[in-house]
Amino acid sequence: MKTKRNRIPTLLGYAINLALFAAFLILGDGLIQSGAISKYYSKVVMLIGINVILAVSLNVATGYLGQLPLGHAGFMAVGAYASAIFMTRTALPASPAFPIGILIGGAVAAAFGIIIGIPALRLRGDYLAIITLGFGEIIRVVLLNIDDVLGFTLTNGAAGLQNIPKATTFLNTFVCVGLTCFLIHTMMKSRHGRAILALRDNEIAADSCGINATYYKTLGFTASAFFAGVAGALYAGYIGILNPGGFGFMKSIEILVMVVLGGMGSMVGSVLSATVLTAVPELLRAFAGYRMIVYALLLIVVMIFKPSGLMGTYDFSLSRLLGKLFYGSSRKKQGKAGDAR
C-alpha cells in the first residue's frame, strides 16, 4: 500500500523559502534605500527584526526546553558589549568587522550560557526563574562597575559605551533573522531537538531512555543565549550607544511576554508577537496618554480568550501548505475521475 504524500520535496521547499526570503530582503532594502519607508518606520522595522531574534531564541529555552529563565536580557547585554568593545577597538573597517563582532557577541553570550546553565538547570520552575533573574542582574551590575575593578575603561559604566560604529542595516539584520529561524528549526528537527522536546514532555521518562538531561538542557540553554548575544550585537550596531540600565529585569520580562503571547513552542507565534508588540506601542505614539493602556488591554484580551498564545504550539510550514494545495487538489481530481468512472 502506497503512503499518500502531502508534502513537496524538502529541497524544493527550501528553494521556495529561500527565493521568497530573498525577494523580501531585496524589496525591503529597496524601499528603505529609496526613502519610501521613512527613517522612523525603518527604525521600527529594525527593532522588530532584533526582537524577533530575541523572542525566537528565548522560545528555545521556554517553549521547547520547558524551562522558565528570566535573565535573557543579560545574555543580550553580554553579546552587545562584547561586540561593541570589539568594534570600537579593532583596526578593521566596519563592514568586514561587523560580522566578526556578531559572532563574538554570540560566542561570549553562549559561554555565559554554559557557565550559568550548568548549575542553574539543576533547578526547576520558580527556583530556576529566581536564579536566572539573579544572574541577569549580576551581569548588569558587573557591566556597571567593572571599570572600577579593572582600573581602566572597558564598558564606561553608567556613562555608557559610546561611539559604536553603526553597522547594523536592514539586510544584515534580517539575514540574521532568517539564519536564526533556520538554524533553530533545523536543530529542533534533528535528534538533538527531539531529545530536548522529550525532556520538556517528561524528564523522568526521557532520562530512563538514556537521554542525558544535563547535556541537552545545557545545549538548549546555550543555543538560546547565543542567539540573544547575536541580537545584542545587532542592537549595539544600530543604536550606537549602550547603557547597562537598558538590560534590566523589565527587558527580560518584555521578551518573555513576546514568547508567551505568541505561544510557547511556536516559532511563528514568537515572530508574530514580537512584530505586534514592537509595532503597536510605536503606532500608538499619537495617543501618548493612552498607548500603554491600549497595549496592556491587548495583552489581557489575548490571555483571556487565547491563554495558549496567539498560535499555541502551531508552527507554520510553507512546504506543508504547498503540499496540501498541490497533492490535495491532485487527489481530489483523481477521486472525481474515479467517481465518474
Sequence and secondary structure as in RCSB ss.txt:
>XXXX:A:sequence
MKTKRNRIPTLLGYAINLALFAAFLILGDGLIQSGAISKYYSKVVMLIGINVILAVSLNVATGYLGQLPLGHAGF
MAVGAYASAIFMTRTALPASPAFPIGILIGGAVAAAFGIIIGIPALRLRGDYLAIITLGFGEIIRVVLLNIDDVL
GFTLTNGAAGLQNIPKATTFLNTFVCVGLTCFLIHTMMKSRHGRAILALRDNEIAADSCGINATYYKTLGFTASA
FFAGVAGALYAGYIGILNPGGFGFMKSIEILVMVVLGGMGSMVGSVLSATVLTAVPELLRAFAGYRMIVYALLLI
VVMIFKPSGLMGTYDFSLSRLLGKLFYGSSRKKQGKAGDAR
>XXXX:A:secstr
      S  HHHHHHHHHHHHHHHHHHHHHHHHHTSS HHHHHHHHHHHHHHHHHHHHHIIIIIT      HHHH
HHHHHHHHHHHHHH  S HHHHHHHHHHHHHHHHHHHHHHHHHHHTTS HHHHHHHHHHHHHHHHHHHHHHHHHH
TS SS GGG B        HHHHHHHHHHHHHHHHHHHHSHHHHHHHHHHH HHHHHHTT  HHHHHHHHHHHHH
HHHHHHHHHHHHHHS B GGGGSHHHHHHHHHHHHHH TT HHHHHHHHHHHHHHHHHTGGGTTTHHHHHHHHHH
HHHHH TT SSTT    HHHHHHHHHHHHHHHHHHHHHHH 
